Amino acid sequence: MKTTIKKFISVLLVSLMLLTTAPLSGFVGLELPEIPWTEIFTTKAGAAANGTCGTNLTWTLDDEGTLTITGAGAMTNYSYSSVPWYQNRNSVKKVIIEKGVKSIGNSAFFRCSSLTAIKIPEGVTLIGDDAFCYCTSLTAIEIPESVTSIGISAFFGCSSLTAIEIPEGVTTIDNFAFERCTSLTAIEIPEGVTLIGAFAFAGCSSLTAIEIPEGVTLIGDYAFAGCSSLTDVYYGGTEEQWNNIVIIPSTPITNAEKHFNFKYTLGDIDNDNETSSADARIALRASVGLEELSFEEKKAADVDKDFIITSADARTILRVSVGLEEL
């Protein structure tokens, strides 16, 4: 690029010298050198920036906005301004974390406001504090089963996030983890979680329903404060067990309607203890709006867990019913 600019400057200077030292009549029939404008002002696709982000990890950000992290081991934990791609954060549109990476460091993607998609591989065990804080364009994220810890404020302010599946290995929903995820409508807290931290879902104003397993023993300070749309809580235990949970002031969840002993079997929509073609038919009809499903039925029908009932769910259920696939 520097060589091309120097070439342009040289050509421009020669042209100016000719214009200022020769009479205009002398230019009749003279061919001036062609200036390579396209070459000068067009950059070739490739690595826009790169570096290291861990002892054995490297990163590359290309001109298309794809940030790729490769190597083996844990990512460095950062304060937000020390993240190596922080100055380019608004250019990051997609993140690919390759197999071998073991953790996503603190503040790794803090305020990557253009980030819309990320691929996290199996093998990552930790999502650090503030890792995706204020990723306001992120609409969905798939967290692998290997993840056991999601840090403080990990998804704080992800205002476009509509759905997220928390893996079963996670035991604590940390403080502020999903605070101000204003587009989040429903969430399932997996078996194994015992504590929902302070302000964990505060300000999730679109949240209408939440599933809580019977193992939860503490719901922290204002965990559901500002969840003005929350109407239903589906609890895996009994009413007596629910009453034994320590709930520190969290009015929306205490006022919501409780559904106790909530359980469902994936694929068994009609709850007859088997997955059959009848279940596939129900799912197909629901996918085109010909049948209304209860919350429990929707959970059983959504076999790919993308929070939408589609013909793909119906097809999977049909394959399961004849032994061609397992759930």
C-alpha positions in Angstrom: 0.0 0.0 0.0 2.8 2.4 0.9 4.6 1.7 -2.4 1.4 2.4 -4.3 0.9 5.7 -2.5 4.6 6.7 -3.3 4.0 5.8 -6.9 0.9 8.0 -7.0 2.7 11.0 -5.4 5.6 10.7 -7.9 3.2 10.6 -10.8 1.2 13.6 -9.4 4.4 15.6 -8.9 5.6 15.0 -12.5 2.2 16.0 -13.8 2.3 19.2 -11.8 5.8 20.0 -12.9 4.8 19.6 -16.6 1.7 21.8 -16.1 3.6 24.6 -14.4 6.8 24.6 -16.7 5.4 24.0 -20.2 3.1 26.1 -22.4 -0.4 24.6 -22.9 0.3 24.3 -26.6 3.1 21.8 -25.8 0.5 19.3 -24.4 -1.2 18.8 -27.8 -0.8 15.1 -28.7 1.1 14.4 -25.4 0.1 11.3 -23.5 0.2 11.8 -19.8 1.0 8.8 -17.6 -2.2 6.9 -16.5 -2.8 7.2 -12.7 -3.8 3.8 -11.1 -6.7 5.1 -9.1 -8.2 1.6 -8.5 -5.0 0.2 -7.2 -4.4 3.3 -5.0 -7.7 3.3 -3.2 -8.6 -0.4 -3.0 -7.2 -2.6 -0.3 -6.9 -6.3 -0.8 -8.8 -8.7 1.5 -6.8 -10.3 4.2 -5.8 -9.9 7.8 -6.6 -6.4 9.0 -5.1 -7.1 12.4 -3.6 -10.0 14.4 -1.8 -10.9 17.5 -1.8 -13.2 20.6 -4.6 -13.6 23.2 -3.1 -16.3 25.4 0.1 -18.3 25.9 -0.7 -20.6 23.0 -3.5 -18.6 21.3 -3.5 -16.3 18.3 -6.2 -14.1 16.8 -6.8 -12.7 13.3 -9.4 -10.1 12.3 -10.0 -10.0 8.5 -11.4 -7.2 6.4 -14.8 -8.9 6.4 -15.1 -8.5 10.2 -14.5 -12.1 11.1 -12.4 -12.6 14.2 -10.8 -16.0 14.4 -9.1 -17.4 17.5 -6.9 -20.5 17.1 -4.5 -22.5 19.2 -4.7 -24.5 22.5 -5.3 -23.5 26.0 -7.0 -20.7 28.0 -7.6 -17.1 26.7 -6.1 -14.3 28.7 -8.4 -12.5 31.1 -8.5 -8.8 30.3 -9.9 -5.5 31.6 -12.1 -4.2 28.8 -9.6 -1.6 27.4 -6.7 -4.0 27.3 -8.4 -6.5 25.0 -6.0 -6.7 21.9 -8.7 -6.1 19.4 -10.5 -3.4 21.5 -9.7 -0.6 19.1 -11.2 -2.7 16.3 -14.2 -3.9 18.3 -16.8 -2.1 16.2 -15.5 -4.0 13.1 -16.0 -7.4 14.6 -19.2 -9.0 13.1 -18.5 -12.7 13.5 -16.3 -14.7 15.9 -14.9 -18.2 15.2 -13.3 -19.9 18.2 -11.5 -23.0 16.9 -11.3 -26.3 18.7 -8.5 -26.4 21.3 -9.5 -23.1 23.0 -10.4 -23.8 26.6 -11.9 -20.5 27.9 -13.3 -17.2 26.8 -11.4 -14.5 28.8 -12.9 -11.7 30.9 -14.1 -8.8 28.8 -13.0 -10.7 25.6 -15.8 -9.2 23.4 -16.8 -6.2 25.6 -18.8 -3.7 23.5 -18.4 -5.6 20.2 -21.6 -3.9 19.2 -21.6 -5.2 15.6 -21.1 -8.8 16.6 -24.1 -10.9 15.4 -22.8 -14.5 15.4 -20.3 -16.6 17.3 -19.2 -20.2 17.2 -18.0 -21.7 20.5 -16.6 -25.2 20.2 -17.0 -28.1 22.5 -14.1 -28.0 24.9 -14.6 -24.5 26.2 -15.3 -24.7 29.9 -15.5 -21.1 31.0 -17.1 -17.9 29.8 -15.4 -15.1 31.7 -16.8 -12.0 33.5 -18.1 -9.4 31.1 -17.2 -11.6 28.1 -20.1 -10.5 25.9 -21.1 -7.4 27.9 -23.0 -4.9 25.6 -22.8 -7.0 22.5 -26.0 -5.3 21.4 -26.4 -7.0 18.0 -26.0 -10.5 19.2 -29.3 -12.3 18.7 -28.5 -15.9 19.7 -25.6 -18.0 21.0 -25.1 -21.7 21.4 -23.1 -22.6 24.4 -21.6 -26.1 24.3 -22.2 -28.8 27.0 -18.5 -28.5 28.1 -19.1 -25.0 29.6 -19.5 -25.3 33.4 -19.1 -21.6 34.4 -20.6 -18.4 33.1 -19.1 -15.3 34.7 -20.4 -12.2 36.3 -22.2 -9.9 33.8 -21.2 -12.3 31.0 -24.2 -11.3 28.8 -25.1 -8.0 30.5 -26.8 -5.6 28.1 -27.1 -8.0 25.2 -30.3 -6.2 24.2 -30.9 -8.2 21.0 -30.5 -11.7 22.5 -33.8 -13.5 22.1 -32.8 -17.0 23.2 -30.1 -18.9 25.0 -29.7 -22.4 26.1 -27.6 -22.9 29.3 -25.8 -26.2 29.4 -26.5 -28.7 32.1 -23.0 -28.6 33.6 -23.5 -25.0 34.9 -24.3 -24.9 38.6 -24.6 -21.2 39.2 -26.2 -18.4 37.2 -23.8 -15.7 38.4 -24.6 -12.1 39.4 -25.8 -9.8 36.6 -25.2 -12.6 34.1 -28.2 -11.7 31.8 -29.2 -8.3 33.2 -30.8 -6.0 30.7 -31.2 -8.6 28.0 -34.4 -6.8 27.0 -35.3 -9.1 24.1 -35.0 -12.4 26.0 -38.5 -13.9 26.2 -38.0 -17.3 27.8 -35.2 -19.2 29.4 -34.6 -22.7 30.8 -32.4 -23.1 33.8 -30.9 -26.6 33.7 -30.9 -29.3 36.3 -27.8 -28.9 38.5 -28.2 -25.1 39.0 -28.5 -24.4 42.8 -28.1 -20.6 42.8 -29.4 -17.8 40.7 -27.3 -14.7 41.5 -28.2 -11.2 42.3 -29.7 -9.2 39.4 -29.1 -12.2 37.2 -32.1 -11.5 35.0 -32.9 -7.9 36.2 -34.4 -5.7 33.5 -35.3 -8.5 31.2 -38.5 -6.8 30.3 -39.6 -9.2 27.6 -39.2 -12.3 29.7 -42.6 -14.0 30.0 -41.7 -17.5 31.3 -38.8 -19.2 33.1 -38.1 -22.8 34.0 -36.4 -23.4 37.4 -35.3 -26.9 38.5 -36.0 -28.3 41.9 -32.4 -28.1 42.9 -32.4 -24.3 43.2 -32.0 -23.2 46.8 -31.3 -19.5 46.5 -32.6 -16.8 44.3 -30.4 -13.7 44.9 -31.1 -10.0 45.4 -33.5 -8.6 42.8 -32.7 -11.5 40.4 -35.9 -10.7 38.4 -36.3 -7.0 39.2 -37.9 -5.1 36.3 -39.1 -8.3 34.6 -42.4 -6.6 33.9 -43.7 -9.3 31.5 -43.0 -12.3 33.6 -46.3 -14.2 34.1 -45.3 -17.9 34.5 -42.8 -19.8 36.5 -42.4 -23.5 35.7 -40.8 -25.2 38.7 -39.6 -28.8 38.7 -40.4 -29.4 42.4 -43.4 -29.3 44.7 -45.1 -26.2 46.1 -43.5 -27.1 49.5 -40.0 -27.2 48.0 -40.7 -23.8 46.3 -41.7 -22.3 49.6 -38.3 -23.4 51.0 -36.3 -21.5 48.4 -34.7 -18.3 49.8 -36.0 -15.5 47.6 -34.5 -12.1 48.4 -36.8 -9.3 47.3 -37.8 -10.1 43.7 -41.4 -9.1 43.3 -42.0 -10.2 39.7 -41.1 -13.8 40.4 -43.1 -14.0 43.6 -46.2 -12.6 41.8 -46.0 -14.8 38.7 -48.2 -17.9 38.4 -46.4 -21.0 39.6 -46.6 -24.4 37.8 -45.3 -27.1 40.1 -43.8 -30.5 39.2 -43.1 -29.2 35.7 -41.6 -32.0 33.6 -41.7 -33.0 29.9 -40.2 -35.6 27.6 -38.5 -34.3 24.5 -40.5 -35.6 21.5 -43.5 -36.9 23.5 -45.8 -34.0 22.8 -49.1 -35.9 23.7 -47.5 -37.2 26.9 -48.4 -40.8 26.4 -44.8 -42.0 27.3 -43.7 -42.7 23.7 -42.5 -40.7 20.7 -44.7 -41.6 17.7 -45.9 -40.4 14.4 -48.8 -38.8 16.2 -46.3 -36.5 18.0 -44.7 -35.7 14.6 -48.2 -34.8 13.2 -48.9 -32.4 16.1 -45.5 -30.7 15.7 -46.1 -30.3 11.9 -49.6 -28.8 12.5 -48.2 -26.4 15.1 -45.4 -25.3 12.8 -47.9 -24.0 10.3 -50.3 -22.5 12.8 -53.0 -25.2 12.7 -52.6 -26.2 16.3 -52.0 -24.3 19.5 -49.7 -25.9 22.0 -49.3 -25.4 25.8 -46.0 -24.4 27.2 -45.2 -28.0 28.2 -46.2 -29.2 24.7 -44.0 -26.6 23.0 -41.0 -27.7 25.2 -41.6 -31.3 24.1 -42.0 -30.4 20.5 -38.9 -28.1 20.2 -36.5 -31.0 19.8 -33.7 -28.9 18.3 -34.1 -26.4 21.1 -34.1 -23.3 18.9 -37.3 -21.9 20.7 -39.3 -22.3 17.5 -41.6 -25.2 16.4 -40.8 -26.0 12.7 -41.1 -28.8 10.2 -37.6 -29.7 11.1 -38.8 -30.6 14.6 -41.6 -32.7 13.1 -39.2 -34.5 10.8 -36.8 -35.3 13.7 -39.7 -36.7 15.8 -40.9 -38.8 12.9 -37.4 -40.3 12.4 -37.2 -41.0 16.2 -40.5 -42.8 16.1 -39.2 -45.3 13.5 -35.8 -45.7 15.1 -33.8 -43.7 12.6 -32.6 -41.1 15.1 -32.2 -40.7 18.9 -33.0 -37.6 21.0 
